Structure formats: C-alpha cells, structure tokens
Amino acid sequence: MKSKRIYPDKKFKFEKYLEIGSPDAETDRILEKAFIENDAFSAIVDMNNQRSILIGRTGSGKSAILKHIESTQEKVVRINPEAMSLRFLSNSTILQYFKELEVNLNFFYKILWKHVFLIELIRLHFGYDVHKKNNWYLGIKEKLTRLNNPKRNKALEYFDKWSNEFWIDAEVRIKEIERTVQQKFESEVGADVKVLKAKMNSTDSDKFITKTEIKTKAEHIINEVLAHDIHEIINILKEEIFVDSQQKHFIIIDDLDKEWISTSMRYDLIGAMIEVIKEFHFFKGLKIVICLRDNLYQLLFSGAKNNGGQREKFKPLYAEITWTPLELQELLNIRLQLVSGNVLDTKNAFEKVYKTGKSGFEYMLERTFNRPRDVISFVNHAIENSKNKTSFSMDILKKAEVDYSVERLQAIEDEWGENYGDINRLSKFLYAKHNGFRLRNIKEDDFDTTYLEENPQYVFKGDLSNIVVRWQNNHIKFISFLKEVIFIFYNAGILGIKKGPTHPVQFFYDKNPILTINDLNNDCKIYVHKAFYSVFKINVKEQETEIY
C-alpha cells in the first residue's frame, strides 16, 4: 500500500489510547492495510527465486510477511511448531539410546520433516477432496504398473496409507515413524532397548565392538525405514503434480524461537529442516517459508553442534530483512494516514528540532534499529504523552523516549537471553557514561559483582558464560574479557564501534564493512546506541577529543 494525499486543514487530535498499530504482527489489526511489499516479500513469493528463509532481528517484519502471504495467496498451510506437540521426542527411549551411541540423527530428523511436508503438500494440493485424490492415485498407479516400476509402486503404498490419514496431526504421524524405527531396530538386533542399554553399560571385554556394531545397525535402520519410499514419492510428486511454477503452494512456519521442544533437539531439528527445504526446491510451484530470528540463526550455525552443514551452503535460501529510512517513513505515513483519516503524515505530525534542523521524525528514527516494531512502539508512546495535541513536539518525544528506552532494553534481554543469559547483569558499567568512551576508560571495578558471581554458569549462557568463568579463574586478562563483553553488546545492538578516525560509528545493522572482535583496541571509541540514552542516563558529550 502507498500513502495517500493528506488534508492538513482538517482538525485531528491524538487521543491517549489511540495506536498506529501493534508492534507484534500477530495482534496488529491494521497490518494488511499498512503492509509494504518490500524486496524480501517479493523474493519469497517468486517461485523462481530460491529465497525462502526469512532472517531478521525481532520486529523486522518476518511474521508480517507470513501473515501477508496467508492473506494474499490461495494455497497456504501454516505449521505451528508448538501445536505439533513434539516434546515427546525429547523423552523418546529409542532416540535417547541412539544419542548415547553417538548415532548421527540428522538423517532421521530429515525423514520426519520430509514426511510432515509431504502430507501437508497432499492436503494443500487435493484439499479434503478424497474423491479427487483417489482418482489421481488410481491413475498414477495404473501408469506405473504399465511401466513395471516396483520401487515406485511400493512408494505409492506409502502415499496411499498416509494420504488417507492426512487429517491426523503431525504428532501422531511422527510417533508412528518413531515407533516403526524402534520396532524394526529391536527386531533386527533381537532384543529390546533396555536390554541393549544394560549390555552397553556392562564391563564385558567386547563392549566396544558391540557398541560399534549396534551403532552401525541403528544407522542402517534409520536409513532404511521409509527413506526409500519417501525418496520415490518425492520423485512422483515432482514429476506428476508440482510441475508448474505458476501454481503456487506455500508451507509457512513461524515461532521456531519458542520452546516447542528441548533446546538441543530444537537446534538439530531446525538444522535438518533447513536441509530439507533446500532439497524441496526441486518442486515447481512450492515454497517452504520459515522465519529465523537473527540470534537463533547465530546459535544454529555456531560451533560443531549443527549437523546440517555450513552457513554458505544455505546462503542462497536466505532473505535478510532490512529497512531504509525512506521505507520506514513510508510505513509510518500509511499508518498515520489510516488513523487520522488522511490528515497526518510524518511531515506535519512531527515538529522540527530547531537547534539541529532535524525533524522530530529523524530524532525518533535515530533511536530505533531501523525496524518497523521500534517505529510503531515509539510513536505509540508519543501518542500516550500527546494529551490531545495535533502533532509531536520535542517535549512529547522526550517523554515518550523514557518508557521506550526501558522497553527496548528489556526487548534486548529477551531477544538475546537464549544466547547469553542475563546480559543485564553486565550492562551496569554503561550507566552515566560519557559517549565515545575508550576501552581504557572502563575499570575492572565496574565488573566486580560479575567477578564475584558464585554461579556464573547459571546466570550467563554460551560464549558469555565461558568468558566470565575464564576471567574468574584468571585464564584471561581483564582487557580480553572486556573486549568480549563489548563485542557481545555490539552484536546485540546496544553499542556501536568507531575503529579509527576515518571510520564512522558502526552499529550491527551497518553491514559494510563487517566488524570483528579484532577491530577492538584501546584507542577505538565506543558509543551507546541512542535507543538507550535514556535508560542508561548517558552523558552525550564525548569523553575525549578526537585524538588517536
């Protein structure tokens, strides 16, 4: 949607509980009226474009794109990870046993996703028209019989079994696969899992050989159960149904960052899902679209935990959501016009800041991460403080900034808690700091409570936990610890870095050039993002003159 002509002569006042929308796409009632079809959306709905994994920070518009796909495309099915009720996999006897054997379960997880996606595709294509599905099934079976293809006929049996039960939820389907694997495995080795576990934990001299043999058998079973049938049915559907890129089908998945299964298994399942999405690109007219929050994306591809491959392998699938100031202005124009009856836009809703020559809109935008959620949230706070005024004065914006700044810091803690734990424990060193401080201006005493923390592994997570523990045990010096903390805060968006006199202040969303921790030195300058000026009571005067 594009902004319309405005009528400035009409009177309009901001009532206290008016909103220009909700920061969350799920509860935003005017999302469809105010949706802007950006580059990421265009790539996602283009069946000839590989992009299908939406990556962005919270509030960048990932969920909004999925909702817009649902409202504008005909054949769309949404898979809700929480509704799949997959927590039982975390307690699966057979899967726990395979993990103890160090069996690579990536292939098993891929089979699960292929199975789920195939059944959803059958439902999406045929709907609940069993007659239509049965006619197609009989026709393709007759064709394959004439071609004398026993492998594909066997695959059709799989198709017929599961497509007749496509109304059964994913949990039931996946339980059936898990049960099939366990039964076949126990049948092959001639003992149940409990007996095998007891034998594996015994002190028999042949324990290692037995474990190796059982592991080999387990991996063979995983590869054998359903894998060949699924491969063949995928080929049948590619050749017989999904042959036209103009007939669009979408499977969409959101909320992968929620606790829909145990954390370690969640990473493995998402990694396997991404591999399957890449494989399913061979279907014409199909997109499996998922949302990955930036912090979850970093967790998935950090270290050796991910069995799904390297970042670069999946790079063609990524659509990273970014916004320019002009795009955000257009978004805000549309929303202001919708709530004001085409009376207001950013030009007359924000008063100018006469000392700097900037508009109130620019002042507000500098305090965002260039994301729709930040803009909507800030303006809603401004409306709360407007007291029926017709525009936002600087006094109104500064009052709005107080609550907005606290809210943004809380959002950072929520967003990065899975990666780093309670980073708010460390942020105290920023209170009342001058802007443009250098590493040498930060004293070790600023982190004395962290140094004395008795159980850092319960307070912090991941890299941050490791850094704190190493510093406490004197395995690294304070300056090394500080650089790691500064870079984590940069990555989270709280801090910006100016690495030299000829370089600009760079925040995480300034992608070029990419900063690394090696760019930090004693003389580089550190700046707090303006979103946090209020909550940290930052002294905006630079601490030192521009001397390097």
N, C-alpha and C positions, 0 to 999 in steps of 0.2 A: 504494500500500500504506500502511496505517496501523499505528502502533505497537501492540504487544500488551501484555497485562498482564505485569508483571515479578514475579520471585520473589526478593526480596532475601535470603532466608535461605539460599539456595544459595551454595556457595563457587565463586568464579571468579577466576582469576588471569590477568593479561596475560602471555602468553609473548612472548619477544623478537621473533620473526618473524611474529607474528600481525598481520593487517591488517584494517581495516574496509572494504577495497575499494581499487581503484586510482584515482588522481587522473585517469587518462585513461579515457574511456568505452570506447575500443576494447579495452582489456585488463581492464576491470572485470568480474570473473566474477559478482558479486552484483548487478549493475546492475538486472536485471529484478526481482529480489526486493525491491529497495530503491527502485524508481522511484517518484517522486512526480509525479502528473499535475497540473502547475501550469497557470496561465492561458495561457501561451504554447502548451503542448501542446494544450489544449482548443481554442484558436483555429485551430491548424494542421490538426487533423483534422476541423474543422467545414467542410463543403463550401459552406456559405452564408456563410462568413467569408472575406474576401479575404486575410487574413494568410497569407503563405507564405514570407517571407524572415526567417529567424531571425538576429537581430543580438545580439551579446554579446561580452564580453571572453573571453579564453581561460579555460576551466574553469568557465564559467557554465552549461553543460549543453546546448549546442546539439547536439553529436554524440549525447548520451544520448537526446535526443528523437527523432532519426532512427533510432537503434537500436530504440527502443521502438515506433516506427511499423512498422518491419520485423517485429517480433515479434508485433504485435497486429492488423495489418491484412492482409487476404488478398492484394490485388493491389498489390504494391510492386516497383518496379525501381530499383536504385541505379546511378547513373552515376559512375564513378570517373574524375576528370579525368586523373590520371596514366596510367591504363590506356588512355585514348583515344589516347595517343601522338600528340599534335597538334604536337609540336615541329617537324615538317616545315613547318608553316605559316610559321614564323619565317624559313625559308630559301626560301620559295616565290618563284620567279623572277617570276611574274606579280604577286604581291602586293607584292613589293619595288618593282617598276616602278610599280604603281598608287600606292604611297606617295610615290614620287619625284614623281609627277604631282599629288600632294596630293588624290587621289581619296578621298572620304569612304567608308570601307569598312564603316561601321556597318551599312548595309543588307545587305552581303554576309555579315557575321558573323551577322546575324539570320536570313538564309536557312539558314546552316549549322545554327544551333540549332533552327530550325523543322523542318528535315529530320531531325535526330537525334531530336528529341522525337516527331515523327510516327511514325517507325519504332518507337521504344520503346513508343508507345501501341498500335500494331498488335500488337506482340509481347505487351504486357501484356493486351490485351483477348482476343486469339484464342489466346494461348499458342503452342505449336508444333503446333496442330491445323490443318494445311494444308487439310484437307477442309472444316472449318467456315469458314475464311477464304474459300476458293474459292466455297463456296455463297453466302456473303454477297456476294461480288464479282459473281457472275453475276446474283444477284437485283437488286442495285442498278444494274448495267449495263443490264439489261432495262428497269428502271423509267425510267432516264434516256433510253434510246432512244425509249421511248414519248413522253416529254416533249420530245423533239427538242432536247436541250441539248448542242450540240457542245463548248462550253467544258468542261463537266463530264465529258463522255466523254473528252476529252483528258487531263483531270486523273486520270481513272481509269487511264489507261495508265501514268502516273507511279506511281500507287498499286500497280498490278499488278507493275510492274518491280521496285520496291524492296521490296514486301512479300514477294515470292518469294525475296528475298535478305536477309531480316531477321536471319539468323544471322551475317551478315558484320559485323565490328566497325565501330565508328564511324569509325576512321581510314580504312578502305577507302572508306566512303561519302563522307567529306569530300574525300578525294583525288580521287574521281570528279567531284565538283562543281567542285573547283579546276581539274581538267584540262579539264572541259567549258567553263568560263569562258575559259581560255586559248585553247583551240582556236577557240571562236566569235569571240573578240576578234581573233585573228590572221587568221582568215578574213575578217572584216569589213574590216580595215584593209589586208589584202593583204601583210602582212609579219610576220616573227616578232619576238618581243620584243627580242632582241639587236640587230637592225637598227634598230628603233624607238628604243632607248636611245641608240645611236650617233648617230642623226639628231637626237635631242633635245639631246644634248650638243655638237652642232656649232655653228658660228658663223654659220649661214645667217641671212639677214635675216628670213626668215619663221618663225624658230624659235618665237617666242611664239605666233603664230597656230596653227602646227602642234601645239604642246603643248596649247593650249586645245581644239582640235578633237579631239585624241586623248583628252583627259580627258573630254570630253563623250561620246565614243564608249564609253569604258570604263564610265562611269556608266550609260549606256544598256544595255550588255551585262549588267552586274550586275543591273540591274532586270529584264531580260528573261529571263535564264537561270533557269528553274524557278520564278520568283516567281509567275507567274500560275497555274501548275499547283498549287503549294503552297497558294495562296490558295483555290483551288477545292476541293482535297481537305480543307482545314481546314473549309470550309463543309459538305462532305458528312459528315464525321465528327461535326460539331456537330449536324447535323440527323438523322442516321441511327443513331449509336451512343451518343454521350455526351449523353443526354437525361434522365438520372435522377441526381439528386444523392445518392440513397441507395446507388447502386452506386459505391463509392469506388475510385479509381485514384490511385496516388502514384508520381511520379518524384522521387527524392531525390538530392541532390548535396552532398557534403561535401568538405573538404580543398582548397577553392579558394585558400587562402592558400599552398599549396605551389608549388614551381617546376615546374609541369606544362607551361609554355610560357614564352617570353621575357617579361620583366616588363611592358614597354609593351603588348605584344599581349594579355597576360593581362587587364590592366585593360579594354582595349577589348572583349574577348570577354565578360567578366563583365558589363560595362555593357550590351552587346547582349542577353545572356541575360536580364537583369532586364526589359528591354523586352518580350521575347518572353513571359516569364512573365506579365506584365500582360495581354498580348494573349490568352493561352491561358486566362484566367479565364472566357472565354465558354463553355468546355466545362463542362457539368454533370458532377459526379462526378469531377473531376480536380483534383489539386493537384500543382504542381511546387514542391517544397520545397528551398530551398538554405540553407546556413549561411554567414554573413558575419561574420568576426571584426571587432570594432569598429575596429581600426586599418586593416584593408583597406577597410572601408566609408568611412572618412575619406579614404583615398587615392583611391578611386573618384570621390568627389564633391568633390574639391578642384581648383580651377583649371578651365581650359578643356579639359583633356585628355579628359574624359569627353564622348562624343558622344551619350550616351543620355538627356540631359535633366537636369532639376533634381531636387534631393532631394525637394521637396514633391510632385512628380509621382508618386513611388512610395511616399509615406508610408503610404497605406492597405495596402500589402503587408507592412509591417514588423511583426514581433513581437519586441520587445526583451525579453530575458530578465533579470529581476531577481528577487532573493530577499529576503524579510523574515527577521529573526532567528527568528521563530516557525517559518517554513518550514524554515530550516536546522537548527533544533533538532529538528524532526520527522524530517528526513532522518537526522540523527545518531542519534536514538533508534532508528530502524529498524535501522540498521547495527550499533549496539552490541548490540541485542537478537539480531540474526541471529548474530553471532559469539560471543555469551555464552550462547546458549540461553535467552533471555528473562530473564536475571539482571540485566543492567545497562541503564540509560538515562542521560541527561545529569544527572539528579538525584543518583544515587548513584555515578556514575563520576568526577565532578569534585568535589573538596573545596572548601569555601568559603575565600575570602580574608578572614580575619577583620578585618584592618585597614580594609578598604574596604567590607566587607559584600557584595561581589560573589562570584559563584561562579567556579570555575575555568573553566566554560564561557563565561561572559561575558568573562573575561580573554582566553581564546583567540579568541573571536569578534571582539573589538576589533582583533585582529591579522590579520584577513582583509579581503578586499574584498567580503564578503558573497556568496561564491561557493562552490559545493559542493567544487570542487577544493582550495581553501585549507583548508577544514574537514577534509577527508579527509586531506590531506597533514600538517596539524598533528597530528591525532590519531594518525596512523601513527608520526610522530616521537616522540610521547609514549609510545606503546606500546614503542618501541625502548628508551626510557630507564626503563621501569617496573620492570624486574628482578623480574618475577612478583608485583608488587603487585596489589591488588584495586581500586585507584582511583588517580586522578591527583592527586598533591599539587602544591602550588605549586612545590616544588623540581623535580619531574618536568617540569612545564610550562615552567619557565625553561630547563632543559637542552634540551628539545625545541625551544624558540624559537631557539636558536643556529643549528642546522642549517636550520631552517625559514626563518629570516630571510635567510640566504645564498641559499637555494633560490629565494625569492620575488624577490630582486634579479636573479638570473640569468634568471628567467622574464620579468621586465620587459624585460630586454635582448633576449631572444629575440622577445618579442611586438612590440616597437616598433623593432626593428632595421631593418625594411624602410622605416619612415617616417623615422627619424632617424639611423640608423647606430649607431656605438659611443657611446651616451649614458653608458656607464660612465666614459668619459674625463672627463666633466664632473661626475660625482657626488662627486668627491673633496672638493669645497667643503663637503659636508654632514658630514664626519667630525668627531665630538666637538662638534658644535654644540649650543648650548642650544636647547631647544624654544621656539617662539614668537618667533623672531628676525624682525627687520625688514630691509627691503632695504638700509637704510643701514649695517647691521652686516656686510654682505658686502663684502669688499675686492677690488679689482681683482687683487691679487696671488694670490688664490685660483684665478685662471684663467690664470696666467702661462704654463703649458705649452700651454694652448689657443691663447693669443695667439701663441705662438712656433711653433705647429704648421706645418710646411712645406707639407704637402699635405692641407689640411682637407677638400677635395672627395673624397678617397679614404677618409677616416676617418668623416665625417658624411654625412648624406643629407638631401634635401628642404629643408624650412624651416630646419632646424638648420645645414646646410651653408651656406646663404645668409647666415644671421645671423653665423656665425663669420667668413666671408670679408668681410662688410661691416664688422665690428668691426675685423678685422686691417687693413683698408685705410682705417680712420678715417672711414668713411662714416656710422657711427652712434656715439654715445657709449656708454660702459660701462653706464650705467643702462638704456639701451634694450636693449642686449644681454642684461643681467641679467634684465629683465622677460620677455623672450622665453624665456630658459632656464627661469626659474621656472614660466612658464605651460606649457611643454612637460613639465616634471616634474609639474606638477599634472595635466595631461591623461593622463600615463602612470600616475598613481596614487601617486607617491612623496610628493608634497607636498599639503597642504591649505592653504586660504587663509581667514583671518578678516579680512574687508574693513572692519570697523568695530566699535566697542564694543558695539553692539546686535545684531551678527550672530554666528551660530555659526561654528565652524570647519567649512569645507565641503570635502569631497573629491569626486572626479569622479563618484562614484555617487550623490551628493546632487543630484538633477536640478533641484530647485526652490529658489531661483532659479538660472538658468544664469549662470555666471560667464564674463566675457570678460577679455581681457588689459587692458582699460581699467579694470578693477576693482583693478588693482595700483597701489599708490602707496607712497611712502616710509614711511607710518605703518601700513599694513596688516601683520598678523602672519602669518608662515609657519610651518606645523607639519609635521614629518615624520610620515608615517603610522606607526602603531605596529608594523606588519609589519616595518619597517626600523630600529626602535630598536636592535636587537642588532647588525646588520651595520654600522651607521654609528656605533655607540657614542654614541648621543645622550644628552646631559645633559637629563633630563626636567624639570629645574627651569627655569621661564621666565626668559629673559634679562633682561626688564624688567618693571616693574609695569604694571598695566593703565591706562596714561595715554595719551591720544590728543591 
